[in-house]
Amino acid sequence: MILNFGVLIDPLFRLPFLTGLLFASVLPVLGMYLRLRQEWLAALAFAQVAAAGSLASSILGLPAQAGALACAGGAAAAKSWIARSGNNGYAVLMIVGWACAILMLANVPIAEQLGHALFDGQLYFTGVGHLIIALLFLGVTAALLPWLSRPLLLERVFPDFFQASGRSALRYHLLFDLLIAAGLALATASIGVWAAFGLVFVPSMVAYRIGQSWKASVWIGAGFSLGAYLVAFAAALLFDQPFGPVLVITLATIAAIIWLVLAVLRRRKASSITAES
């Protein structure tokens, strides 16, 4: 196989590259707060429901992002009720969203192309509209997250803080849930269901483990995500593969390498301590 490295600087792929880069920078940060709250499964549920909403909108002749936002936003609004059953509620929502998407693909041929894009992660077919939406979402997140961060962290570190102060944390929960649902809905329409979930889940998993502080973990998660995105974007182009699976494999591979390095370092440290004693 002859690799065409010129494709990496082809102007045709500049807009998709920037669109994916924006989501790769913001989703891991949101993923850190989901992991903080131990609600990572909700992210996959939102992504699956968003995919079903995108397909439904396409069938009705509406913009795919509109249906994705409506369905994911509805799931986020109902999240407090769904969460009463723990992760069971999210799991049910996830498989129902997947089932609805597959049924639409099986019975409405017009949705097949969008379905492949949603599940394969065909980032290369995105355009100016997707980039503008990604920029708007990044701006909204940059404006809201600093305000949301303190109460979300306070609730985790001091669980009785809001109750003792006579305040409610529900508005913070709802706003964050709507923010993560919007991010996953928009990212799903650009990079696919599993790629969007991978950016939320894998970088935060690694960063949460190796970060020495909250801020350090956020930076590690974002850096991990951006590095994996650059590798995956180049590899998918060079080998002419769908972007979503390549990104997921890249994330998992880098995470596995990091775990192996940490395991070796721990073993050496334990051996050193044993030798000294």
C-alpha positions, 0 to 999 in steps of 0.5 A: 500500500502506497501512503499519500501523505499529501492528503494530510494537507489537502484543503478539503479536510481543513474544516473537518479537522478543525471541527473534530479538534474543537470537540476533542478539546472540550468533551474530555473536560466535560468527561472529567465532571461526569467521572467526578459524579460517577455518571459516565454511563449517562454520556453513552445514553445521551449519545445513543438517544441523540443518534436516534433523534438525528435519524428521526429529524433526517426522515422528517426533513429537518436538520439532524442537529435539531433532532439530536439536541431535542432528544438528548436535551429531553433525556437530560431534563428527565435525568433526575427521574432516570437516575433514581434507578442508578445506572440501570436507567441509563442502560435502558435509555441507551439500548432503547435509543440504539433499538430505535436507531436500528429500526429506522435504518432498517425501514427507511432507506433515506436514513441509511447514509446518515446512519453510517455517518453516525455510527462510523464517525465520518468526520470528513463529510462535515462542513462549515455548519458543523464547524460553526456549531462546534465553535458556538458550543465551545464558547457556551462551555467556556462561559458556563463551566467556570461558574458550574465548576465550583458547586459541582466540586463542592458537592463532591468534596463536601456532600452536605454543603448545600443542605447545610447552607439551605441551598439546592444543587438541582439547578447546577445539575440540570444546567450541567446535564443539558450542557453535556447532552448538547455537547454529545448531541452535536459531537455525535452528528459530527464524529459519531456515537462511539467516538464522542463517547470515547472522548468523554470516557477514555481521557478522563479515565486516564487523567483521573488516575494519574493526575495529582490535582483536579486542574492537573487532571483536566489538563492531562485529559485534554492533552491526552484527547488532543494527542489521540485525535491528531494521531487518529485523524492522520491514520484514518486519512492515510489508510482510508478508514472511517474516523470513529473506529480509528479514534476509539482504537487510538484512545484505547491503545494509548491508554493501554500503553500508559497503564503498562508504563505505570505498572512497570514503574510501580513494580520497579518502585516496589522492588527498590523498596524491598531491596532497601529494606 
